[in-house]
Amino acid sequence: HYTLPDVRHLDHHGQPQKSIPYAYLSTIACLMWLIAGSYAMVTSLESLAGLMEIPDEIMGVTISAAGTSLPSYIASRISAEKGFGNQAVASVFGSNTFNICVGLGLPWVIYIVVMGFEPYHDLENDGILESILVL
């Protein structure tokens, strides 16, 4: 409320005015909040996993995945309750497809642009395959 500019500006006749600079500023502020929230969530889950002696991989595959999928579930449920079944199904598949393509693809593209086609060997495998199979 206090950190996002209000993009709803009306002239003296009560008609909406163009507020494109405010819209850009609001978009950038929203992205900053998303980045800060994501960082806080990951840091909190890592600390919680350390306290509970749960591997980070398990926290990422279960708790983090459930937390990030909850908004899609709520949107799909509301759409389905209003009788928009097609929209609910499209929301479920669309959000997961977007997450896979952008969440995995974009970092790889950025890595290739910055580092070239050099292989990446810094990814640690701390038994993640076994943990996933147990789940």
Backbone hydrogen bonds, N-H to C=O, Kabsch-Sander energy under -0.5 kcal/mol:
donor,donor_aa,acceptor,acceptor_aa,energy
7,V,5,P,-0.6
9,H,7,V,-1.2
11,D,15,Q,-2.7
14,G,11,D,-1.8
17,Q,9,H,-3.2
23,A,19,S,-2.1
24,Y,20,I,-2.5
25,L,21,P,-2.4
26,S,22,Y,-2.7
27,T,23,A,-2.4
28,I,24,Y,-2.4
29,A,25,L,-2.3
30,C,26,S,-2.4
31,L,27,T,-2.3
32,M,28,I,-2.2
33,W,29,A,-2.1
34,L,30,C,-2.4
35,I,31,L,-2.5
36,A,32,M,-2.6
37,G,33,W,-2.8
38,S,34,L,-2.5
39,Y,35,I,-2.4
40,A,36,A,-2.4
41,M,37,G,-2.4
42,V,38,S,-2.5
43,T,39,Y,-2.6
44,S,40,A,-2.4
45,L,41,M,-2.6
46,E,42,V,-2.4
47,S,43,T,-2.2
48,L,44,S,-2.8
49,A,45,L,-2.6
50,G,46,E,-2.0
51,L,47,S,-2.2
52,M,48,L,-2.3
53,E,49,A,-0.6
54,I,49,A,-2.6
58,I,55,P,-0.5
59,M,55,P,-1.8
60,G,56,D,-2.4
61,V,57,E,-2.3
62,T,58,I,-2.0
64,S,59,M,-2.6
65,A,60,G,-0.7
66,A,62,T,-2.5
67,G,63,I,-2.5
68,T,64,S,-2.1
69,S,65,A,-1.3
70,L,66,A,-1.1
73,Y,69,S,-2.1
74,I,70,L,-2.4
75,A,71,P,-2.4
76,S,72,S,-2.4
77,R,73,Y,-2.6
78,I,74,I,-2.4
79,S,75,A,-2.2
80,A,76,S,-2.6
81,E,77,R,-2.5
82,K,78,I,-1.5
83,G,80,A,-1.4
84,F,79,S,-2.8
85,G,83,G,-0.9
88,A,84,F,-1.9
89,V,85,G,-2.3
90,A,86,N,-2.6
91,S,87,Q,-2.2
92,V,88,A,-1.9
93,F,89,V,-2.4
94,G,90,A,-2.7
95,S,91,S,-2.3
96,N,92,V,-1.6
97,T,93,F,-2.3
98,F,94,G,-2.6
99,N,95,S,-2.4
100,I,96,N,-2.3
101,C,97,T,-2.8
102,V,98,F,-3.0
103,G,98,F,-0.7
103,G,99,N,-1.5
104,L,100,I,-1.4
105,G,100,I,-1.0
105,G,101,C,-0.7
106,L,102,V,-1.1
108,W,104,L,-1.3
109,V,105,G,-2.5
110,I,106,L,-2.6
111,Y,107,P,-2.3
112,I,108,W,-2.5
113,V,109,V,-2.5
114,V,110,I,-2.5
115,M,111,Y,-3.3
116,G,112,I,-1.7
121,H,119,P,-0.6
126,D,124,E,-0.7
127,G,125,N,-0.6
131,S,127,G,-2.1
132,I,128,I,-2.6
133,L,129,L,-2.2
134,V,130,E,-2.0
135,L,131,S,-1.8
